[in-house]
């Protein structure tokens, strides 16, 4: 998903979808015509305000007709417009899901136990073994370790099993019309049209989540256009059915986000009693990274109590646990890439933890 601060349904719970904040746009006072105010007269009360007519909401069909005009102005052919938008429909379930708030908020420890359970870790090891040759070829080209590709694949879609079955074009049209985040989803809808017109995909192939994330890698259309790879050489980047394309697209996206081939993601650490919480960073990683020796001097130790590695790598300190008493983590630049994939400490830490469990066996 571009990074949005998004809440994504994942294994029955909501996690943040990307890091885009949407704000309301307000008209500035200087944009209004200047009208002198009447003099204040306490003996003469102001007349009651004149009721203003409220315009009826635009119907989906009228909105869609205007969108088709804009699509033509953007250079889409009549054929593409008709194929993609000629039968587009509003999906009430998408509106419901977009406005739905999660009923249960999990702690980080509960989230991690659910998302990186023993069964998923074991399945991830099997998937790595079964696809090792392909993943090694992907690693040679993009410099991303196979365990991280498999971990992302497993957490995003349970290794390709849960990819969503909504029409992405209908879902994006619904979200663009609904208005809550219309500008973002409107652009993603046009990106989906670009996939059909320029990448040789059919509208029927574009299936995914209610929020428009597609395929086994759960790419938004903009992410697909920027990072999807045709690794099997059949002329299309098929993130729905081709494992070669899925693995290569995941790896390329991480590489484009600045992944470092010779580094890991981070490590769990133990904080000393009385540790200054102001040293703990947020999802923005805005407090600055420091060498491990800096954290060692502040009393930070490995989770087992041992000293930190003698490495020049710089790290941020995070503590995903909302209770403030759980494990903390020193995270490295590759963790920042995971946060750009999905701006959530829960998600990024789960990916790293699963990758470690794959390696540990």
C-alpha positions as CSV (number, residue, x, y, z in Angstrom):
1,X,0.0,0.0,0.0
2,X,2.3,4.0,-1.0
3,X,2.8,4.4,2.5
4,X,-0.7,5.3,4.0
5,X,-1.2,5.3,7.8
6,X,-3.7,2.7,7.0
7,X,-5.7,0.2,9.1
8,X,-5.8,-3.1,7.2
9,X,-7.8,-6.2,8.2
10,X,-5.2,-8.8,8.9
11,X,-6.2,-12.2,10.3
12,X,-9.3,-10.9,11.8
13,X,-7.9,-7.6,13.3
14,X,-7.3,-4.2,12.1
15,X,-3.7,-2.9,11.6
16,X,-2.6,0.5,10.1
17,X,-2.9,0.6,6.3
18,X,-0.3,3.3,5.3
19,X,1.0,6.6,6.6
20,X,-1.2,9.3,4.8
21,X,-3.2,11.6,7.0
22,X,-6.2,13.1,5.4
23,X,-7.4,16.4,6.6
24,X,-10.4,18.5,5.8
25,X,-9.9,21.4,3.4
26,X,-11.3,24.7,4.7
27,X,-11.9,27.9,2.8
28,X,-9.7,30.7,3.9
29,X,-11.3,33.9,5.1
30,X,-9.4,36.0,2.5
31,X,-11.0,33.9,-0.2
32,X,-14.5,35.2,0.7
33,X,-15.8,38.6,-0.7
34,X,-15.3,41.5,1.7
35,X,-18.7,42.5,3.2
36,X,-18.8,45.3,5.8
37,X,-20.4,44.3,9.0
38,X,-23.5,46.1,10.1
39,X,-23.1,48.5,13.1
40,X,-23.9,47.0,16.5
41,X,-27.3,48.1,17.8
42,X,-28.4,46.5,21.0
43,X,-31.9,48.0,20.7
44,X,-32.5,46.2,17.4
45,X,-31.9,42.5,17.6
46,X,-30.5,40.7,14.5
47,X,-33.1,39.1,12.2
48,X,-33.1,35.3,12.3
49,X,-30.9,33.6,9.7
50,X,-32.4,32.7,6.4
51,X,-32.5,29.0,6.0
52,X,-30.2,27.9,3.2
53,X,-31.1,25.1,0.8
54,X,-28.9,22.0,1.2
55,X,-28.0,20.5,-2.2
56,X,-29.0,16.9,-2.7
57,X,-26.0,14.5,-2.7
58,X,-24.7,13.6,-6.1
59,X,-25.8,10.2,-7.2
60,X,-23.2,7.5,-7.9
61,X,-24.3,7.4,-11.6
62,X,-23.8,11.2,-11.9
63,X,-20.5,11.1,-10.2
64,X,-19.4,8.2,-12.4
65,X,-20.4,10.1,-15.5
66,X,-18.2,13.0,-14.5
67,X,-15.4,10.6,-13.7
68,X,-15.5,9.2,-17.2
69,X,-15.1,12.7,-18.6
70,X,-12.1,13.3,-16.4
71,X,-10.6,9.9,-17.4
72,X,-10.9,11.0,-21.1
73,X,-9.2,14.3,-20.3
74,X,-6.4,12.3,-18.6
75,X,-5.7,10.5,-21.8
76,X,-7.5,7.2,-21.3
77,X,-9.0,5.7,-24.4
78,X,-12.7,5.2,-24.8
79,X,-12.1,1.4,-24.8
80,X,-10.3,1.5,-21.5
81,X,-12.9,3.8,-20.0
82,X,-15.8,1.5,-21.1
83,X,-14.0,-1.7,-20.0
84,X,-13.2,-0.3,-16.6
85,X,-16.0,2.0,-15.8
86,X,-18.9,1.0,-18.1
87,X,-20.2,-1.4,-15.5
88,X,-18.8,0.0,-12.3
89,X,-21.1,-0.4,-9.3
90,X,-21.2,1.0,-5.8
91,X,-20.4,-1.7,-3.2
92,X,-22.2,-0.9,0.1
93,X,-20.1,-3.4,2.0
94,X,-16.9,-1.5,1.1
95,X,-18.4,1.7,2.6
96,X,-19.4,-0.3,5.7
97,X,-15.8,-1.7,6.1
98,X,-14.2,1.7,5.5
99,X,-16.2,3.3,8.3
100,X,-16.1,0.3,10.6
101,X,-14.1,0.7,13.8
102,X,-12.4,-2.4,15.3
103,X,-14.4,-3.7,18.3
104,X,-11.4,-5.2,20.0
105,X,-8.0,-3.5,20.4
106,X,-5.3,-6.1,20.9
107,X,-2.1,-5.4,22.8
108,X,1.2,-5.8,21.0
109,X,1.8,-9.1,22.8
110,X,-1.6,-10.5,21.8
111,X,-1.1,-9.3,18.2
112,X,2.3,-10.9,17.9
113,X,1.0,-14.2,19.4
114,X,-1.8,-14.2,16.8
115,X,0.1,-13.1,13.7
116,X,3.4,-14.9,14.3
117,X,2.1,-18.1,15.9
118,X,3.9,-21.5,15.8
119,X,1.8,-22.7,12.9
120,X,2.6,-19.7,10.7
121,X,6.3,-19.9,11.6
122,X,6.5,-23.6,10.7
123,X,4.6,-23.0,7.4
124,X,7.0,-20.1,6.6
125,X,10.0,-22.4,7.0
126,X,8.4,-25.0,4.7
127,X,7.6,-22.3,2.1
128,X,11.2,-21.0,2.3
129,X,12.5,-24.6,1.7
130,X,10.1,-25.3,-1.1
131,X,10.9,-22.0,-2.9
132,X,14.6,-21.7,-2.0
133,X,15.9,-21.8,-5.6
134,X,13.5,-19.1,-6.8
135,X,14.1,-16.9,-3.7
136,X,17.8,-17.2,-4.1
137,X,17.5,-15.9,-7.7
138,X,15.4,-13.0,-6.5
139,X,18.0,-12.3,-3.8
140,X,20.8,-12.1,-6.3
141,X,18.9,-9.5,-8.3
142,X,17.4,-7.4,-5.6
143,X,19.5,-8.0,-2.5
144,X,16.7,-8.9,-0.1
145,X,17.2,-12.0,2.1
146,X,14.6,-14.7,1.3
147,X,13.4,-14.9,4.9
148,X,12.1,-11.4,4.8
149,X,10.3,-12.0,1.5
150,X,8.6,-15.0,2.9
151,X,7.7,-13.2,6.2
152,X,6.0,-10.4,4.3
153,X,4.2,-12.8,2.1
154,X,3.0,-14.8,5.1
155,X,1.8,-11.8,7.1
156,X,0.2,-10.0,4.2
157,X,-1.9,-12.8,2.7
158,X,-1.0,-16.0,4.7
159,X,1.3,-17.1,1.8
160,X,-1.1,-16.2,-0.9
161,X,-4.2,-17.8,0.6
162,X,-6.1,-14.6,1.6
163,X,-5.9,-12.0,-1.1
164,X,-9.4,-10.6,-1.2
165,X,-12.1,-11.1,-3.8
166,X,-13.5,-7.6,-4.4
167,X,-13.4,-6.0,-7.8
168,X,-10.6,-3.5,-7.2
169,X,-12.1,-1.0,-9.7
170,X,-15.5,-1.2,-8.1
171,X,-14.0,-0.9,-4.6
172,X,-11.9,2.1,-5.5
173,X,-14.8,3.8,-7.3
174,X,-16.9,3.3,-4.2
175,X,-14.2,4.7,-1.9
176,X,-13.6,7.6,-4.2
177,X,-17.3,8.4,-4.4
178,X,-17.9,8.0,-0.6
179,X,-15.8,11.1,0.1
180,X,-14.0,10.3,3.3
181,X,-10.7,9.9,1.5
182,X,-11.9,10.5,-2.0
183,X,-8.8,12.2,-3.4
184,X,-6.5,9.3,-2.5
185,X,-8.8,6.6,-3.8
186,X,-9.7,8.7,-6.9
187,X,-6.0,8.7,-7.9
188,X,-5.7,5.0,-7.2
189,X,-8.7,4.4,-9.4
190,X,-7.0,6.1,-12.3
191,X,-3.8,4.1,-11.5
192,X,-5.9,1.0,-11.9
193,X,-7.1,2.2,-15.3
194,X,-3.4,2.7,-16.2
195,X,-2.7,-0.9,-15.3
196,X,-5.4,-2.0,-17.8
197,X,-4.4,0.4,-20.6
198,X,-0.6,0.2,-20.3
199,X,0.2,-3.0,-18.5
200,X,-2.0,-5.4,-20.4
201,X,-4.2,-6.5,-17.5
202,X,-8.0,-7.0,-17.7
203,X,-10.4,-5.3,-15.3
204,X,-11.5,-8.8,-14.2
205,X,-7.9,-9.6,-13.1
206,X,-7.8,-6.7,-10.6
207,X,-9.1,-8.5,-7.5
208,X,-8.2,-7.6,-4.0
209,X,-9.2,-6.2,-0.6
210,X,-12.0,-3.9,0.0
211,X,-9.5,-1.0,0.2
212,X,-8.0,-1.8,-3.2
213,X,-4.8,-3.8,-2.2
214,X,-4.2,-6.5,-4.7
215,X,-2.7,-9.9,-5.1
216,X,-0.4,-12.0,-2.9
217,X,1.7,-8.9,-2.1
218,X,-1.3,-6.6,-1.4
219,X,-0.1,-3.8,-3.6
220,X,-2.2,-0.7,-4.2
221,X,-2.3,0.2,-7.9
222,X,0.3,3.0,-7.4
223,X,2.7,0.5,-5.8
224,X,2.1,-2.0,-8.6
225,X,2.9,0.6,-11.2
226,X,6.1,1.6,-9.4
227,X,7.5,-1.7,-8.2
228,X,5.8,-4.8,-9.6
229,X,8.2,-7.1,-11.6
230,X,7.6,-9.6,-14.4
231,X,10.2,-12.0,-13.1
232,X,9.0,-15.1,-15.0
233,X,9.2,-13.2,-18.3
234,X,5.7,-13.8,-19.6
235,X,5.1,-10.2,-20.3
236,X,3.0,-9.3,-17.3
237,X,3.8,-8.7,-13.6
238,X,1.2,-11.2,-12.2
239,X,1.1,-10.7,-8.4
240,X,-2.0,-12.8,-8.2
241,X,-0.8,-16.1,-9.6
242,X,3.0,-16.1,-10.3
243,X,5.2,-16.8,-7.3
244,X,8.2,-15.6,-9.3
245,X,6.5,-12.2,-9.8
246,X,5.2,-12.0,-6.3
247,X,8.6,-12.7,-4.7
248,X,10.4,-10.4,-7.1
249,X,7.9,-7.6,-6.6
250,X,8.1,-7.8,-2.8
251,X,11.9,-7.8,-3.0
252,X,12.1,-4.9,-5.5
253,X,9.7,-2.8,-3.4
254,X,11.9,-3.3,-0.3
255,X,15.0,-2.5,-2.4
256,X,13.4,0.6,-3.7
257,X,12.6,1.6,-0.1
258,X,16.3,1.4,0.8
259,X,16.7,-2.2,2.0
260,X,20.3,-3.1,2.9
261,X,21.3,-6.5,1.8
262,X,24.0,-7.1,4.5
263,X,21.9,-6.1,7.5
264,X,19.0,-7.4,9.5
265,X,16.0,-5.5,10.9
266,X,16.8,-5.2,14.6
267,X,16.7,-7.1,17.9
268,X,14.7,-7.4,21.1
269,X,16.4,-5.7,24.1
270,X,15.9,-5.2,27.8
271,X,15.8,-1.8,29.3
272,X,17.2,-1.0,32.8
273,X,15.0,0.0,35.7
274,X,14.3,3.8,35.6
275,X,15.2,4.1,31.9
276,X,14.2,7.5,30.5
277,X,11.1,6.9,28.3
278,X,12.0,10.1,26.3
279,X,14.6,8.0,24.6
280,X,12.0,5.7,23.1
281,X,11.0,6.6,19.5
282,X,7.7,6.5,17.8
283,X,6.6,5.1,14.5
284,X,8.1,8.2,12.8
285,X,11.6,7.3,14.0
286,X,12.3,11.0,14.4
287,X,14.5,11.0,17.5
288,X,17.6,9.9,15.6
289,X,19.5,6.6,15.4
290,X,22.5,6.1,17.7
291,X,25.4,3.5,17.6
292,X,24.9,0.4,19.7
293,X,27.6,1.6,22.0
294,X,25.4,4.6,22.9
295,X,22.6,2.3,24.0
296,X,24.9,0.0,25.8
297,X,26.2,2.9,27.9
298,X,22.5,3.7,28.8
299,X,22.1,0.2,30.2
300,X,20.3,-1.4,27.3
301,X,21.0,-5.1,27.0
302,X,20.0,-8.0,24.8
303,X,16.7,-9.7,25.7
304,X,18.7,-12.5,27.5
305,X,20.7,-9.9,29.5
306,X,23.8,-10.1,27.4
307,X,25.8,-7.2,26.1
308,X,24.9,-5.7,22.7
309,X,26.9,-6.7,19.6
310,X,30.1,-4.8,18.9
311,X,28.9,-3.2,15.7
312,X,29.0,0.3,14.2
313,X,25.4,0.0,13.0
314,X,23.1,2.8,14.3
315,X,19.7,2.0,15.8
316,X,16.5,3.5,17.0
317,X,14.8,2.4,20.2
318,X,11.2,1.5,20.1
319,X,8.7,-0.2,22.4
320,X,5.5,-1.3,20.6
321,X,3.8,-2.5,23.7
322,X,1.1,0.0,24.7
323,X,1.4,-1.1,28.3
324,X,5.0,0.2,28.3
325,X,6.3,-2.8,30.1
326,X,6.9,-5.2,27.3
327,X,10.1,-5.9,25.3
328,X,11.7,-3.0,23.6
329,X,13.6,-3.2,20.3
330,X,16.7,-1.7,18.8
331,X,15.8,-1.4,15.1
332,X,18.1,-0.7,12.1
333,X,17.6,1.0,8.7
334,X,15.9,-2.0,7.2
335,X,13.1,-1.6,9.8
336,X,12.5,1.9,8.4
337,X,11.9,0.2,5.0
338,X,9.3,-2.1,6.7
339,X,7.6,1.0,8.2
340,X,7.4,2.5,4.7
341,X,5.6,-0.6,3.5
342,X,3.1,-0.3,6.4
343,X,3.4,2.5,8.9
344,X,2.8,0.4,12.0
345,X,5.2,-0.7,14.7
346,X,3.1,-3.8,15.3
347,X,3.3,-4.8,11.6
348,X,7.0,-4.1,11.0
349,X,8.0,-5.8,14.2
350,X,5.9,-8.8,13.4
351,X,7.6,-9.1,10.0
352,X,11.1,-9.0,11.6
353,X,10.1,-11.4,14.3
354,X,8.7,-13.9,11.8
355,X,11.8,-13.6,9.7
356,X,13.9,-14.4,12.7
357,X,11.8,-17.4,13.6
358,X,12.3,-18.7,10.0
359,X,16.0,-18.4,10.3
360,X,16.2,-20.0,13.7
361,X,14.3,-23.1,12.6
